[in-house]
């Protein structure tokens, strides 16, 4: 910026040459002051205060809820009173199938937003140096004053108002169980405990319902044989796309078991399925000796609701690990047993009914291990 040189010539103050000089000086000073102000304004950075206020997209913080879940909620709510009468202990822990509950909650916490604000302010220029010592206390006043607690409180209240117990209860039972399963719990317990027929994940509900309605023993065996092809399709539908690092060693064998059955080699498939089941049980360190299986695996009316899924899968293992010795005088078991298949194999152990049960048990166990991350929990332990 160019400054005009000002020369003050001594003279009389009044209307003479001295007065003219003073006017000239005043005019020059005013002009220079305006030039300084314009230069100062141009040197100041353009500051967008709106950029410091975070834009909170409240809609993005509200979880997206599948409206289809509302039907499930209504269905489950209708069964709660009867279920509570049948199963006294409904204080549920966290044994859940694969479900990311954290995804339902807002991911941007107040603390995280405040840290972002601090980072933003830390990146601002040092105006104290730019303004040559001018006080910058006013910068503190531009710090965003956003009460995130008050902003997010309605969202948190809405989330707390949800009946999460009703929403998640359907996830604690296999998806093949019909809506009225609470009316058939005694039959379910009889089927998995006394008949050793799996009920978790397979067979489909259209087959499970007549199985529950049938009498124990031969009548249920006839239902299994009648729906053998559908049961095989259900097992394949689950195992074809199943992927789990803990199960990688046995999944290829399990799929070959299903292929063998599909090609008519049910006996070969069943014998292999028995070995797959035993291998999984051993890897999970579950009880397999005859003296303790009932205590650890049986499904009862007192089983907590949170353990219904796992225990329904375990229950057929009670008969599966039944043993037999010809010298005992006891009749040879007609139901599927790992001990007899491995040590005293005969046609009776690989009849149509037992072959179907072996394949069902293998698929049911594999899916439950995957759904509940049982293998990963065992590794972590």
Secondary structure, DSSP 8 states (H G I E B T S, - for coil): ------------SSSSHHHHHHHHHHHHHHHHHHHHHHHHHHHS----GGGGS----HHHHS----THHHHHHHHHHHHHHHHHHH-S-----S--SS--GGGGS-S--HHHHHHHHHHHHHTS--HHHHTTT---GGGGGGS----HHHHHHHHHHHHHHS-HHHHHHGGGS-TTS-TTGGGGHHHHHIIIIIS----SS-S-HHHHHHHHHS-TTHHHHHHHHHTHHHHHHHHHHHHSS---GGGHHHHHHHHHHHHHHHTT-HHHHHHHHHHHHHHHHHHTT---STTTHHHHH---TTS-GGGHHHHHHHHTHHHHT----GGG------S--HHHHHHS--GGGGSHHHHHHHHHHHHHHHHHHHHTTHHHHHHH-
